[in-house]
Structures are given as C-alpha cells and as structure tokens.
Amino acid sequence: DQQVKQNSPSLSVQEGRISILNCDYTNSMFDYFLWYKKYPAEGPTFLISISSIKDKNEDGRFTVFLNKSAKHLSLHIVPSQPGDSAVYFCAASTLYNFNKFYFGSGTKLNVKP
Amino acid sequence: EAGVTQFPSHSVIEKGQTVTLRCDPISGHDNLYWYRRVMGKEIKFLLHFVKESKQDESGMPNNRFLAERTGGTYSTLKVQPAELEDSGVYFCASSQAPGWGTEAFFGQGTRLTVV
C-alpha cells in the first residue's frame, strides 16, 4: 500500500502563473519530506525539503508547505517557467531510516509558454 | 565531480534470462540505494547498503533479486531469472552519512524490459 500519494498525475499551467503540486501521506512517523524533479531519461534531482518541525520552507521560486494535521504537503512554484516542465515526485522518510524514501507516483507538470 | 552512473541505460531481455545492472556511486559516498519505478507508478525502495553491508533489504521483491556491493564501491543488482513484472526503471542513489539535510543523488536509471 502506498504511504505517499500524489493524486494528480498531470498539471498544466501558463508561464508566469503559480503551479501548485499536492501530496498526501498516511504514515505519521514521517519526519522529513522532499520534492524531487525528474526530466525524461534522467534520474530524479533534489529540489527542496522540509522537516516535520516546520510548516514552510522557501528556496527562490519554490516553496514547500507542510500541514501535519492533514498529512498534506504542497509545492508552490512562482512564477512558473517552461523549464519547470518535468515530473515532480513527493517523498518522505523517517528519522530512524533517513534515506529510505517513500515516493509518490509523480505529477507531470507542463508549463505552457 | 562525477555523479551516480548506471549501466546499461537500457536492457531488453527475454523472460527467464539473467540481467545484471551496475551502479557507480559518487566517490566517498558510503550509502548506496536501489529503487525501482514500475509502469509510471511510484518509485519504490529496494535496498540500502552502507559500504559493503546490506543495511536494509526490506524492499527486495523476492529471491530472484540479488544485490552486491563488493569492497564498498560499485554495486550490482542481478535479476535471475527475469520475469515480465520485473520490467521498469531501476534507479541507484548514493549519499554521505544519512542525516538531516543530506541529499541523495540519483543516477539516470536503467530501463529494463522483460519480453
């Protein structure tokens, strides 16, 4: 059973607008959450992370929000650029097994020029 | 600095054959992980090495899969005999000591197709 879920397989956004990618999880033991970005024929690359003691982490155009009570996190990209078009994976891990990531199934973002 | 490299990038084999995937982690990274993505689904953890020791192999699907990491450097993942459901993209990742904010770097993956 999947402990991290991304219910939107795809998202299309106009350049310059905000992209919001969502992720839900079921395991309350997760302490660390990450977003990875993947281009075709490449491996996932780390984008941004957040620990469970925070509710927001910002890095340039990328902001991750964590709502622990709802077991929900989201990635906001503002403004969206065509180069952001990729598959975005949400991932989570626990403190006792830090790099054993539980991934979602990914959301394919298409940013239209 | 070289990233995580995986060989081959693609492999097509017949059911019942054997395939060996290789991963070269970033130099100095003691932690090496294997993951698999099947048919556009989630990326699933297979196992974790710390140097040459298997730290966690809870994600290995069955005993047709054998992972090794000789000398704590590169790793191989052998599938023998391969079945149709083994098709997917196999990713390797490496990191320094796991810890808060430590990033895992992924290779480009090996796309395995079993026909």
Interface residues (C-beta under 8 A of the other chain):
Chain A: Q2 V4 Y32 Y36 A41 E42 G43 P44 T45 F46 S49 S51 F89 A91 N97 F98 N99 K100 F101 Y102 F103 G104 S105 G106
Chain B: V4 S9 N31 Y33 Y35 G40 K41 E42 I43 K44 F45 H48 D56 F91 A93 S95 P98 G99 W100 G101 T102 E103 A104 F105 F106 G107 Q108 G109
